[in-house]
C-alpha cells in the first residue's frame, strides 16, 4: 500500500472521528437535561454520576482518536 493512500486513510479517519467527538460534545452540551432525564431513569443514576460517565467516555474516545488516528497521520506526514 502506498504511503499516500495510508496517509489519506488516516486523515479521513481522523476527520470522521473528530467530527463524531465534536457532535457528541455539542449534543451533551445542548440536550443535557433531556439526556439526564432519559438515562437517569433507565440506569437509576444521579446527574453527577451521569456527568462523570459521559466525561470518562469522551476522554477515553479522545485518547483513542489521538493514539490511533492523529499520531499515525502526523507520522506519515513527517515521512512523506
N, C-alpha and C positions, 0 to 999 in steps of 0.2 A: 504494500500500500504506500502510495506517495505521501511524503510529509505534508504537502499542501492539502491533500484530501483529509488527512488526520487533523490538521490544524483547523480546517473548516468545520469538521465534525465537532471538535471541542468548542469552537466559537459558538455554533448554533445551539449546542447542548447547554452552554453557559447562558446564552440569551434566554432560552426557554426556562431554565431552572431559576434564573434571577427574576424573570417575569412572574413565575409562579410564586416565588417568595414575596415579591412586592405585592402581588394580588392578595395573598394570604394576610399580609400585614394590613393592607387597606381594608379588607373585609372585617378583620377583627377590630380595627380602629372604629369603623363606622357602624357595624352591626353588633357591637359588644353586648348591649342589653338583651337583644333577641337571642344571641348565642348563649348568654348566661342562662336565660330562661329555658331554652331548649335542652342544652347539655346539662344544666344543673338538675333538671327534673329527670333526665334519662339516667344519669350516673350518680345522683344524690351527692353532689359535691358543692362546696361553698364557692362563692365568687373568687375568693383568694386562691383556692385550690385550682380552679379552672384557669385563672390567670397564670399560675405557676406552670401548669401543664402546657398551655399554649406557648408560653415563653420558652420552655425547655424544648418543645418540638421545633419551633422556629430556629432556635440556636443550633440544635443538632442538625437540622436540614441545611442551615447556612454553612456549618463546618464541613458537611459532606460536599456541598457545592464547591466550596473553596478547594478542598483536598482533591476532588475527582474531576473538576471541570476547569477551574481558573488556573490552578498551578500547572496542570499539563499544557493548557493553552499558552500560558506565558513561556513555559519551557520550549515549546515548539516554535513560538515566535522568536525566541532568542537563537534557536538553532538555524532558522532559515533567514 
